[in-house]
Amino acid sequence: MAVDYAVIAIYLAGMLAMGWWGMRRAKSKSEFLVAGRRLGPGMYSGTMAAIVLGGASTIGGVGLGYQYGLSGAWMVFTIGLGLLALSIFFSARIARLKVYTVSEMLDLRYGGGRAGIISGVVMWAYTLMLAVTSTIAYATIFDVIFDMDRSLSIILGGTIVVAYSTLGGMWSITLTDMVQFVVKTIGVLLLLLPIAVVKAGGFSEMKARLPTEYFDPLGIGGETIFTYVLIYTFGMLIGQDIWQRVFTARSDKVARYGGTVAGTYCLVYALAGAVIGTAAKVLYPDLAHADDAFATIVRDELPMGVRGLVLAAALAAVMSTSSGALIACATVANNDIWSRLRGVISREKSGEAHDEVRGNRVFILIMGIAVVCIAIALNNVVEALTVAYNLLVGGLLVPILGGLLWKRGTVYGALASVSVGGLGVLGLMWWYGILANQPVYYGLLLSLAAYVVVSLATRPTDAAVLAAWRERLAGRGAEPEPRAASESVPTAG
């Protein structure tokens, strides 16, 4: 195991080193929060794929393959479909807005800050829970690597992510995510996938030893697939963690085509995880928990050195999602909630760029400490993640997509949609149970009804607001962002 330990140690040290390097580039708010909006197609594609394919997609995706066979790919597959839809239909418009948060987009579209503050609270809760659940996954990985206590594992993994995220913001996260993307590609697609299939005796042996439903593409069930589409596909369209990556693209073409490449990669990754899980079912048919399949096959079937690299790939998957959710959570907390409560106007003066960086750095540190503490105290990861996604989709999907697609939508319709949808989802989860499918179904319908009825019953959005909105969608009208000296560096990737 000494070689495996060395691989993991080098990887973790490299993450911290990149955080330090990123700190030297993050000299303005734009650089710290959105990497200066300068990522080219290569880095954009890699980092976008890295953030959406986290521990749930890697460890959980293999677990679903172990439980359901090839149809276990549907969870990650719907994530890929959501990223493709975002990239093809919406990313160009989103990138041209030149904002930092989803709530700022709602303010631009509907006028004023009334919709923004409520949506900011909902988005903050979502990103906080996403960061927490990602951080909890460190316990699984470090238990396999070092046989480490759960709380200590969370503290170790969380501290490293908080450190490099706080130091360099989006620049550090972009650099580490690119490395994590490469490590995941090598570890999961190029090493673990073929080794698992060979160890299981090949596809013919897998088909001979497993029930036929393991190879039915719809074996997981139509209702489950539909729920995945509602939660994950639509969640990809509106999450702050995803939008903040779109904001890093240097042009709308990079956002569209780079995101399309990342979405296609997700589809391949989905199938790979399901195949690995299916192979694990052949090798270990009686595991107590399906999510143990990834760790078991890595620990028992891979040679020394390769095992360390694949475990680093799992660690990379968790860290990429965790860091992305953390900076999204801190960005929303600072820019959409705290600044509004203090009455601070979001348009910073050029002389305040350094203070903006320091303020956002402090919020990442505070949110990071909170995430680690909650992760240690929280036991039910699935329930926490379900609450987060149900609130996101039930409360924010309709006003966000409505703002992009329906000019008759009003600020009062948006407020009603967020309030009715969010409260409806919470009430329905209390009534049906947190893990039931009905809360997100009915909550989304309530949100849509409230948005349409209230929008039609109130005065249309002011013509001047809509005119300014159209200007921003066209890439005009945004105030120039402060440029630091480091932004003379050529665009990345």
N, C-alpha and C positions, 0 to 999 in steps of 0.2 A: 504493500500500500504506500510505501515511501514515495514512489514515483507519482502516484495519484495525488498524494498530499502536495508534492512540489508543483504539479500542474495547477492545482486549485490555488495555492499560495501565490504563484506568479500571476495568475489571472486576477486575483483580488488586488494585488499590489499595482497591477497595471491600471485597474479602474481608478484607484486613488491618484495615480500619477496623471491620468488624463483629466481628472478633476482639477488638479493644480494647474495644468497647462491651460485648461479652459478658462480658469480664473483670469489669466493674463489677457484673454481676448474679450471678456465680457465687461466692457467699459461703459455701456449705455443700457437703458431699459430695453431697447429693441434687441440688442445682442444677448442680454441676459435672459429674456423671456421667449424670444423667437429666433435666436441665432442670427440676428441682423436681417432676417428675411432673405438669406443669400444661399440657401442650399440648392445645389444642382441636382440633376436626375438621379445620379448614382447614390449620393448620400441620402437624398430624400426617400428613395425607394427602400433602401436598407433600414433606415431608422423608422419609417412608417411600419414596415413589416415587423420590426423588433418590438414596437410598443404594443401592437395588437395581439401578438403571439406570446403570451406570458405563461406563467405556471399552470393556469387552468387549461390553456391550449396544449401544453406539452404533457404535463403529468396527468391532467384531467382528460385530455384527448386520448392518451394511451389507455387510461382507465375505462373510458367509454368503449373503446375498441375491445378491451378484455371482456366487458359486460355484454355488448351487443354485436360485436363483429364489425364488418365494414360500415354498417349504418351508424356506428359510433362516430364517424367523421362529420356528421351533420352539424354538431355544435360549432366546430371550428370552420366548417364549410360556410355556415351562415355568416360568420364573422367576415370571411373573405368576400361573400356576396355583398355585405354591407359596405365594405371598403371600396369595392368596384362601383357600386351605385353612387357613393359619395364622390369618388374621383371623376366618374364620367359625367354625372349630372349637376353636381353642386360645387365641386372644389374650386373651379375657376372663379366663380362669383365670390366664394368665401375668401379666397386669397386676395382678390382685388379690394376687399373692404378695408384692409390695413387696420384691423382692430387686434386686441389681445385676448378677448374673451367672448363667449357666446352671448353673455348679457349685454355687452357693448353693441353687438349686432342687433339685439332686440330694441335697445334704446334708439339706434339709428332708424330702424324700420318703423317703430311705432311712435317715436317722439317722447322725450322725457325719460325719467328714471324709474317710473312706477313699476313697469314690467321687469326692469333690470334687477331691482333689489330682491324681489321674490324669486325670480329665476336663479339669481346668484346663490341664494340660500339652498335651493333644491340642488343646484349643480355642485355646490360645495359639499353637501351631504353625500352625493354620489361619488365624487372624486375621493373624499375621505375614506369611505367604505371600500372603494376599489384599491386604494393604497394600503389599507389595513389588511384586506384579504390577500393581497400580493405579498405583504411582509410576513404573514403567518406561514407562507409556503417555505420560508427559509428553514423552519423547524424540520420539515420532511427531508430536505436535501442534506443539511448538516448532520442529521441523525444517521443518514447512510454513510456520510463521509467520515465523521469524527465520533459517532455515537454520543452526540452532545445533548445536554439538557435543552428542553423546548424553549424556555425563556432565554437562556444564554444564546441559543441559535438565532432567535428573533433579534436580540440586541446586537449580535455580531453583524448579521446581514443588514439590518436596518441602519446601523451606524455607518457602514461603508457607503450605502446609497445616500443617506442624508449628508454625509461628508462631501462626496463629489458633486451632488446636486447643489448644495449650499455654496460651494466654492465657485463654480463656473456656470451655474444655471443651465440654460438650454445648450450652450456650447459644450459643456462637459457631458451632458446627457446625450447629445448628438454623437460625440466622439465615442463614448462608451457603448451606445446603442449600435453603432456601426461595427464595432468589434464583436459585440454580442450577436449581431446578425450573422457574421462570418462563423463564429464559434457554433451557433445553433445549426447552421447549414451543414457544417462539417460533422458535428457530433451526432445530430439526429438523422439527417437525410443521407449523408454519405457513409456513416459508420454504423449507427445503431440499427437503421432500417434493414440493410442487407444482412448484417450479422444475425439479427433476430429471425429473419425469414430462413436463412440457412440452418440455424440451430433448431428451428421447428421442423426441418425436413423439406422445406420448399412448399409452394402453394398446393401441390397435389396431396401432400401429406396433411396439410392443414385442412383441406376440404374433406379428406377421408376421416379425420378424427373429430371434427366439429359438426354440430347440427347444421342443416342447410340454411336456417334463418340467419346464421352468422355471415352468410354471403348474399343476403337479401338487402339491396340498397335502401329499402324502406322498412327494414326490420325493427327499427327503433320506435316506429309508430307515427302515423300522420299527425296526431295531436301534438306530440312532442316536437316534431319538425316545425309545425306552425308556431308553437310557442317560441322556439329558438329564433325563428324569423322575426317575430314581434320584438323579442328582447334584444337579440344580438345584432341582427341586420339593421333594424331601426336605431338601436343604440349607437351603432357606428356612425350614423348620420348626424348625431347631435351632441355627442360627448365632448366636453371641454378638452380632455386629454387627446382626442383625435384632432379636433379643430386646431389646437395649438400647434400640432405638427404641420397642418396645412398652411398655417401662417408662416412657417419657416421657408416655404418654397420661394425661389427667387422670381418666379413668374407663374402665371396661371397655367401655361403649358406644362411646366414642371409638375405642378400640382395634379394636373389631369393625367398625364402619361406616366409619371413616376408612381402615382397612387394606383394606377391600373396594373403596373408591374407588381407592386406590393400585394395587391388583392389577388392576383393570379398565383403568386408565391404561396399565399395563405391556403388556397385550394389544394395545392400540392402537399403542403404541410399537414392539412387535415387528413388527407388520405394516408399519408405516411404514419401518422399517429395511430389511426385505426388499424392499419396493417400490423404495426408493432404490438398493439394490444391483442390482436387476434393471435399472433405468434406466441405471445406470453400465455394465452389461454391454453394452447397446446402444451407448452412447457410446464406450466404451473396451474393445473385445472382447479385447485381447491384453495386459492388465496381467500383469506377472510374478508379483505376489502379490495375492491377493484382498483382503487387509486394506488395500491401497493405494487401494481404490476410494473410500473416504470422502474422504481427503485430495485425491485427484485431481479428483473432481467439484467439491469446494469450491473448489480453487485455480483451475480452468480455466473453470467455468461460472457462478460467482456474481459479481455486480457488487460493486464496492468498497463498503465499509460493511456490506453484507449478508454478505459473506465474513467480515469481522471478527466479526460477531455469531454466525454459525454456528460459527466456530472457537472463539469464547467458549463456545458451547453444548457443543462437544466437551470443552473444558477443564473446564467445569462438571460434565460427566458423570464425568470422571476424578477430579476433586477431591472430589466428594460421596462416592464409594465409598472413596477413599483416606483421607479424614478419618474416616469412619465405622469403617473397619477399624482405623485407628490408635488411636482412643479405645477400641475394643473390646479390642485387643491390650494396651494399657496397663492397662485395668481388670482384665483377667484376670491379667496379670503381677503387679500390685500386690495385688489382693484375694484371688486364688485361689492364688497360688504364693508370692510373697514374704512376705505376712502370715502364711501358714500355716507357712512355714519358720522364721519368727521367733517363732512361737507367739503371734501377736497375735490376740485375739478380735475378730471383725468388728463386734461391737456397739460403736460409738463412744459415748463420753460427750459430753454436750452441749458441754462446754468444749473438745473436741478438734476441732470442726468445721473451724477454720481450718487446723490441721495436716493434716487429711484432704485438704483441697483442695490444699495445698502438696505433699503426698506424691504425689497422683495427677497433679499438674502436672509434677512431676519425672519420673515414669514415662512420661508422654506424650513429654517431651523426649528421654529416653533411647531409648525405642522408636522415636521418629521418626528420630533419628540413625542407629540400627541399620538401619532400613528403607531409608533413602537409600543407605547404604554397601552393603547387600546388593543393592539394585536396580542400582547401578553395576556390581557384579561379576557379576551374573547375566545369562546370555544367553538361555536357553530359558524364555520366559514360560509357554508352554503346559504344559510338563512340571511346572513349579513349581505352577501352579494346579491341575493334575490331581492331584498328590500331596496338596495341601491339601484338596480336596473329597473325595478318596477316603478320607483319614483321618477327616475329619469324619463322613461318612455311614457308613463301615464301622465306625468306633469308637464313635460317640455316638448315632446315630439310635435304635437299639434301646433302650438304657437310659433315654433321655429320654422317648420316646413310651411305652415300657413303664411308666415311672413315672407318667405321666399317665393311662394307660388300664387298667393291670392291677394290682390291689392285691396280688396274690400275689408280685409281683417283690420281690426282696430285695437288700440291699447286696452280698452275695456274688455274686448273679447279675449285678448291674450291673458289679462289678469284673471278673468273668470276661468279660462282654460287651465291655467297653472293651478289655481286654487281648488277648483272642482276636481280636476284630475288627480292632483296630489293627495287631497284629503280623501277622495273616493278610493284610491288605491290603498291608503292606510286603513280605512274602515273595512274594505273588502278583505284585506289580509287578516284583520282581526276576526272577521266573520268566517271566512273559508279556511283560514290557515295560511301561514307565510309562504309555504311551498306550493300552494294550489295555483292552477293556471287562470282561474276566473278573475282574480284581482286585476291583472294586467289587461285582460280582454275587456271587462266592463269599465275599468278605469279609463282606458283609451277612448271608448265610446262616449263616456260622460264628458271627457275633455273635449272631444270633437263637437259634441252637441252644444256645450257651453260656448265654445269659440264661435261657432256659426251663428247661433241664436243671438248672443250678446253683440257680436259684430254688426249683424244686420239691424239690431234694435238701437244702435248708437250712431252718432254722426261719423261719417267716413274720416279717415285720417287726413289731416290738413294737407292741402296740395303742396305747400312748401316743403313739408317733411318728406312726402313721397318723391318730390323732385330732387331733394338732397340725397335721398336713398338711391335713386336711379343713377345719380352722378357717381356715388361711391361704388355701386355695382359695376359701373363702366370703368372703374379705376381712376376716377377723377374726384377732386374735392377733399382728399385727405391731406391733413397738414403734414409737411415734411418732418420726418423723425430726426432727432438729434443724432449727429454722426460723431463717433469717437475716432481717434486716430487709427485704431486698429481696423476700422472698416475700409481702409484703403487697400486692405489685403484682397486679392482676387476672390471671386465667389467660390464656394466650396462644392466639390463633387460633381 
